[in-house]
């Protein structure tokens, strides 16, 4: 009867654990949702449907920029760090998955022991020598889904790291393009300032000759000299701006500052602005922006960790066993009588530590909520960034058109003022004022043209353009 009772109890226990093995504590991840507008409010004139171009820098008709982006993808240290973090996450995922398998340890030991002869054991066996070889194994059945949830969390973290690589690559391409635009803008403005200095120096020569002839007083010469000095004072600032942009480009490419100065010393002009842009719709940002994808995957990982924490509230079963050889002397170790074998289950349940385990589970619930809010914030930030870039891009084009018209009229005003001054029809102040206005407008126009290109780059970055998949980044970063 007793064997039957034992078998019945064992079967009941096995059935209970089998049912528990089908249970997974915690909650399953559900993709978060957020109400988004149907289209971007700031882009009525742009194409809102369709796919945003991936390698947008190749569409700007600037081989130098395309080459710089390619070199940055191959040499940038931050991108290499992102790849290293990805491999770290992949290794940690393997660690989590290994908990499904039994742990097996091989061991070999020797022990010499001398007992006290005043004890019952020591009186008969005063000393012993034990040699042993064996294998220990242990396996914990995933009764409550703790390991499954841990693997889910590792999967989420791995997917987030993959998106982080794309995010770094997208940002890197945009930063290279922005620094390249800043460099070309500084070079262009430097050229304009030098041309204005040359124009004003010719005016100074004219005034000086009229002073020597007694046609005008020395005040006109002083005003002309002050105008030349004022315009020339802009040159060091623009030279510094060009140097800073060149240094930034070098570091983005993984090079020491100054390494590209001679290579990029001559002005190449700004990239071409496409006549038509495809911006998609706000809902596209959820799948295309790598930072949003990474935030959603981190939220999924935190939700999975809730199950890991809750599993600590339930008992854990470990099946362990040992097989090996043991003897008093090495010569008997391989005898058939030296074999040993053991197997048995052990159960652990933190009955008196449940408050701590429950507190960890509740804290993990809040960690998941924090991650969800971080995802929502990343979505709103992406919408803001995109709308701002669209608005800035559109309004800066209107500003450039106005500046072009103003600069055209200002140049004509300079010509008229100079002609009237030669004929004695106006004083020199009119010439000084008109030259100062045209110098400022031409500088503003060059800055506006650079700003349009910069806003375009910011728009591509905000839309998540650059790389659709991790493999795209990997291929680009390994090709030269």
C-alpha positions in Angstrom: 0.0 0.0 0.0 2.8 2.3 0.9 4.5 2.1 -2.5 1.1 2.8 -4.2 0.6 5.8 -1.9 4.1 7.0 -2.7 3.6 6.7 -6.4 0.3 8.5 -6.2 1.8 11.4 -4.2 4.7 11.6 -6.6 2.4 11.6 -9.6 0.3 14.3 -8.0 3.4 16.4 -7.3 4.6 15.9 -10.9 1.2 16.9 -12.2 1.2 20.0 -10.1 4.6 21.1 -11.3 3.5 20.3 -14.9 0.6 22.6 -14.6 2.8 25.3 -13.0 5.2 25.0 -15.8 2.5 26.1 -18.2 2.0 29.3 -16.1 3.9 32.5 -16.8 3.6 35.2 -14.2 3.7 38.9 -15.1 1.9 40.4 -18.0 2.4 40.2 -21.8 3.7 43.3 -23.5 1.3 45.3 -25.6 2.6 48.0 -27.9 1.8 51.4 -26.5 -0.5 53.7 -28.4 -0.7 57.4 -28.9 -3.2 59.5 -30.8 -1.3 61.2 -33.7 -2.4 63.8 -36.3 -3.1 62.6 -39.8 -0.4 64.8 -41.3 2.2 67.4 -40.5 0.7 70.8 -40.0 3.8 72.6 -41.2 4.2 70.8 -44.5 1.3 71.7 -46.8 3.5 72.2 -49.9 5.5 69.0 -49.4 4.7 65.5 -50.4 3.3 63.8 -47.2 2.8 60.3 -48.6 5.5 57.9 -49.7 8.7 56.7 -48.1 11.5 59.1 -46.9 14.7 58.4 -48.7 17.2 56.4 -46.8 20.6 57.7 -48.0 19.4 61.2 -48.4 22.9 62.7 -48.5 23.5 61.1 -51.9 20.5 63.0 -53.3 22.1 66.4 -52.6 24.4 66.3 -55.6 27.6 66.8 -53.5 30.2 64.1 -53.9 32.4 65.6 -51.2 29.6 65.4 -48.7 28.7 61.9 -49.7 32.4 60.8 -49.3 32.6 62.5 -45.8 29.5 60.7 -44.6 30.9 57.4 -45.8 34.2 58.0 -44.1 32.4 59.0 -40.9 30.4 55.8 -40.9 33.6 53.8 -41.3 35.7 55.7 -38.7 33.4 57.3 -36.1 34.2 56.1 -32.6 30.7 56.6 -31.2 29.3 54.4 -33.9 31.9 51.7 -33.1 30.9 52.0 -29.4 27.2 51.5 -30.4 28.2 48.3 -32.2 30.1 47.1 -29.2 27.1 47.7 -27.0 25.0 45.7 -29.4 27.4 42.8 -29.2 27.3 43.1 -25.4 23.5 42.9 -25.5 23.6 39.9 -27.7 26.0 38.2 -25.3 23.7 39.0 -22.4 20.8 37.5 -24.3 22.8 34.3 -24.6 23.4 34.4 -20.8 19.6 34.7 -20.2 18.8 31.8 -22.6 21.4 29.6 -21.0 19.3 29.5 -17.8 17.0 27.1 -19.6 19.7 24.4 -19.7 21.1 22.4 -16.9 24.4 23.5 -15.3 27.0 20.7 -15.4 30.3 21.0 -13.5 33.2 18.5 -13.7 35.3 18.2 -10.5 38.3 16.4 -9.2 39.4 16.6 -5.5 41.7 15.1 -2.9 41.2 15.4 0.8 43.5 14.2 3.7 41.7 14.3 7.0 43.0 13.4 10.5 40.3 12.9 13.2 40.7 13.5 17.0 41.5 10.1 18.6 39.3 11.0 21.6 36.2 10.8 19.5 34.3 7.6 18.6 35.1 8.1 14.9 38.8 9.0 15.5 39.3 6.0 17.7 38.6 3.6 14.8 39.5 5.8 11.7 42.1 8.3 12.8 43.0 9.4 9.3 41.5 9.2 5.8 42.5 10.0 2.3 39.7 10.5 -0.3 40.3 10.9 -4.0 37.3 11.7 -6.2 36.3 12.4 -9.7 32.8 13.3 -10.8 30.2 15.4 -12.6 27.6 17.5 -10.8 24.5 18.7 -12.6 21.6 20.9 -11.6 18.5 22.0 -13.5 15.8 24.4 -12.4 12.5 23.9 -14.3 11.0 27.2 -15.3 7.8 26.7 -13.3 6.5 30.2 -13.3 8.1 31.6 -16.5 10.9 33.5 -14.7 13.4 32.4 -17.4 11.0 33.0 -20.2 10.4 36.5 -19.0 14.1 37.1 -18.5 14.7 36.0 -22.1 11.9 38.4 -23.3 13.6 41.2 -21.4 16.9 40.4 -23.0 15.3 40.2 -26.4 13.8 43.7 -25.8 17.2 45.1 -24.8 18.9 43.5 -27.8 16.3 45.0 -30.2 16.7 48.4 -28.4 20.5 48.2 -28.9 20.0 47.4 -32.6 17.9 50.5 -32.9 20.5 52.5 -30.9 23.0 51.7 -33.6 20.7 53.0 -36.3 20.0 56.1 -34.2 23.7 56.8 -33.9 24.2 56.4 -37.6 21.3 58.7 -38.4 22.6 61.3 -36.1 26.1 60.9 -37.4 25.1 61.5 -41.0 23.2 64.6 -40.0 26.0 66.0 -37.9 28.5 65.5 -40.7 26.2 67.2 -43.1 25.6 70.1 -40.6 29.3 70.6 -40.0 30.0 70.5 -43.7 27.3 73.2 -44.3 28.8 75.3 -41.5 32.2 75.0 -43.1 31.0 76.0 -46.5 28.9 78.8 -45.1 31.9 80.3 -43.2 34.0 80.0 -46.4 31.3 81.7 -48.5 30.8 84.5 -46.0 34.5 84.9 -45.7 34.7 85.3 -49.5 31.9 87.9 -49.4 33.5 89.8 -46.6 36.8 89.9 -48.5 35.0 91.1 -51.7 33.4 93.9 -49.6 36.7 94.9 -48.1 38.2 95.1 -51.6 35.2 97.3 -52.8 35.5 99.5 -49.7 39.3 99.9 -50.2 38.7 101.1 -53.7 36.2 103.6 -52.4 38.9 104.7 -49.8 41.3 105.2 -52.6 38.8 107.4 -54.5 38.1 109.4 -51.4 41.8 109.8 -50.6 42.4 111.2 -54.0 39.6 113.7 -53.7 40.9 114.8 -50.3 44.4 115.3 -51.8 42.7 117.4 -54.5 40.9 119.5 -52.0 37.5 118.5 -53.2 36.4 117.0 -49.9 37.5 117.2 -46.3 39.5 114.6 -44.3 36.2 113.5 -42.6 35.2 111.5 -45.7 38.6 109.7 -45.7 38.2 108.8 -42.0 34.7 107.5 -42.6 35.9 105.3 -45.5 38.8 104.0 -43.3 36.4 103.1 -40.5 34.1 101.2 -42.9 37.1 99.2 -44.3 38.3 98.4 -40.7 34.8 97.4 -39.6 34.3 95.0 -42.5 37.8 93.6 -42.1 37.1 92.9 -38.4 34.6 90.2 -39.5 37.4 88.1 -41.2 39.0 86.6 -38.1 35.5 85.5 -36.7 34.7 83.8 -40.0 38.1 82.2 -40.2 37.6 80.8 -36.7 34.1 79.5 -37.7 35.6 77.6 -40.7 38.3 76.1 -38.5 35.8 75.0 -35.8 33.7 73.3 -38.5 36.7 71.6 -40.0 37.8 70.3 -36.6 34.3 69.0 -35.9 34.3 67.1 -39.2 37.6 65.6 -38.4 36.5 64.3 -35.0 33.2 62.9 -36.5 35.4 61.0 -39.0 37.5 59.6 -36.1 40.5 61.8 -37.0 42.4 64.3 -34.9 41.2 68.0 -35.1 42.9 69.8 -38.0 43.4 66.7 -40.0 41.0 67.8 -42.8 42.0 71.5 -42.8 44.1 71.4 -46.0 41.7 68.9 -47.7 38.7 71.2 -47.1 40.4 74.6 -47.4 38.8 75.6 -50.7 35.1 76.4 -50.9 32.9 73.8 -52.6 29.5 75.5 -52.3 26.4 74.3 -50.5 24.6 71.0 -51.3 21.7 71.2 -53.8 18.3 71.5 -52.3 15.8 69.0 -53.8 12.9 70.5 -55.6 10.5 68.1 -53.9 10.6 66.4 -50.5 8.8 63.4 -49.2 8.0 63.6 -45.5 5.5 60.9 -45.0 2.9 61.1 -42.2 3.4 61.4 -38.4 2.4 57.7 -37.9 5.5 56.7 -40.0 7.7 58.1 -37.2 6.8 55.2 -34.9 8.5 52.7 -37.1 11.1 54.8 -38.8 12.6 56.8 -36.0 15.2 54.5 -34.4 15.0 56.3 -31.0 11.3 55.7 -30.8 11.7 52.0 -31.7 14.4 51.7 -29.1 12.2 53.3 -26.5 9.3 50.9 -27.3 11.6 47.9 -27.0 13.0 49.1 -23.7 9.4 49.4 -22.5 8.8 45.8 -23.6 11.9 44.7 -21.7 10.7 46.4 -18.5 7.3 44.8 -18.8 9.0 41.4 -19.1 11.1 42.1 -16.0 7.8 42.4 -14.0 7.3 38.6 -14.5 10.9 38.0 -13.4 10.3 39.9 -10.2 6.9 38.3 -9.6 8.3 34.8 -10.0 10.3 35.3 -6.8 7.0 35.1 -4.9 6.6 31.4 -5.8 8.6 28.3 -5.0 11.6 27.3 -7.0 12.4 23.6 -7.7 15.9 22.4 -8.5 16.8 18.9 -9.7 20.4 18.0 -8.9 22.5 15.0 -9.4 26.0 13.7 -9.2 27.9 10.8 -10.8 31.5 10.0 -10.2 34.2 7.9 -8.5 35.6 8.0 -5.0 38.2 5.9 -3.1 40.7 6.1 -0.3 43.7 5.7 -2.7 44.3 6.7 -6.3 45.0 3.0 -7.2 41.4 2.1 -6.4 39.8 5.1 -8.1 39.0 3.4 -11.4 37.6 0.2 -9.8 34.0 -0.7 -10.5 33.2 -0.5 -6.8 34.4 3.1 -6.6 31.4 4.5 -8.4 28.9 6.9 -6.8 25.6 8.3 -7.9 23.0 10.6 -6.5 19.9 12.5 -7.6 17.2 14.4 -5.9 15.0 17.5 -6.0 15.1 20.5 -3.7 12.5 23.1 -3.1 13.1 26.7 -2.0 10.4 29.2 -1.2 11.0 32.6 0.4 8.0 32.4 2.7 9.4 34.9 5.2 10.8 37.3 2.6 7.7 37.9 0.5 7.4 41.6 1.4 10.7 42.3 -0.1 9.9 40.2 -3.2 6.5 41.9 -3.5 8.2 45.3 -3.2 10.6 44.5 -6.0 7.6 43.5 -8.2 5.8 46.7 -7.5 9.0 48.7 -8.1 9.3 47.0 -11.5 5.8 47.9 -12.4 6.8 51.5 -11.9 9.9 51.0 -13.9 7.7 49.8 -16.8 5.5 52.8 -16.5 8.6 55.1 -16.6 9.7 53.4 -19.7 6.2 53.8 -21.3 6.2 57.5 -20.5 9.8 57.8 -21.9 8.4 56.2 -25.2 5.5 58.7 -25.2 7.9 61.6 -24.6 10.2 60.4 -27.5 7.2 60.4 -29.8 6.1 63.9 -28.8 9.7 65.1 -29.1 10.0 63.6 -32.6 6.8 65.3 -33.7 8.0 68.6 -32.3 11.4 68.2 -33.9 9.8 67.4 -37.3 7.3 70.3 -37.2 10.0 72.7 -36.2 12.3 71.6 -39.0 9.4 71.8 -41.5 8.4 75.3 -40.4 12.0 76.6 -40.3 12.7 75.1 -43.7 9.6 76.7 -45.3 10.0 80.2 -43.6 13.7 80.4 -44.3 13.1 80.0 -48.0 10.7 83.0 -47.8 13.4 85.0 -45.9 16.0 84.2 -48.5 13.7 85.4 -51.3 13.2 88.7 -49.5 17.0 89.0 -48.9 17.8 88.4 -52.5 15.5 91.2 -53.5 16.8 93.5 -50.9 20.5 92.7 -51.8 19.8 93.4 -55.4 18.3 96.8 -54.6 21.2 97.6 -52.2 23.8 96.9 -54.8 22.1 99.3 -57.2 21.9 101.9 -54.4 25.7 101.6 -53.9 26.3 102.2 -57.6 24.0 105.3 -57.6 25.5 106.7 -54.4 29.1 106.3 -55.7 28.1 108.0 -59.0 26.4 110.9 -57.3 29.3 111.3 -54.9 31.8 111.6 -57.8 29.6 114.2 -59.3 29.3 116.1 -56.0 25.5 115.5 -55.8 25.6 113.8 -52.4 27.9 113.6 -49.4 30.0 110.6 -48.6 27.7 109.4 -45.8 25.3 108.1 -48.4 28.1 106.0 -49.9 29.1 104.7 -46.5 25.6 103.8 -45.5 24.8 102.0 -48.8 28.0 100.0 -48.7 27.4 99.0 -45.1 23.8 97.9 -46.0 24.9 95.8 -48.9 27.7 94.1 -46.9 25.2 93.2 -44.2 22.6 92.0 -46.7 25.0 89.8 -48.6 26.2 88.2 -45.4 22.6 87.7 -44.3 21.8 86.1 -47.7 24.8 83.7 -47.5 23.7 82.8 -43.9 20.1 82.2 -45.0 21.2 79.9 -47.8 23.2 77.9 -45.3 20.3 77.9 -42.9 18.0 76.4 -45.5 20.4 73.6 -46.1 20.8 73.1 -42.3 17.0 73.0 -41.8 16.8 70.4 -44.6 19.4 68.2 -42.8 17.5 68.7 -39.5 14.3 67.6 -41.3 15.9 64.4 -42.6 17.2 63.7 -39.1 13.8 64.4 -37.5 12.1 62.0 -40.0 14.6 59.3 -39.1 16.0 59.2 -42.6 19.3 57.5 -43.3 19.1 53.8 -42.7 16.1 51.5 -42.8 17.7 48.5 -41.2 20.7 47.6 -39.0 22.2 45.7 -41.9 22.3 49.0 -43.9 24.4 50.5 -41.2 26.7 47.5 -41.0 27.3 47.5 -44.7 27.9 51.3 -44.8 30.3 51.2 -41.8 32.4 48.4 -43.3 32.8 49.8 -46.8 35.2 52.5 -47.9 
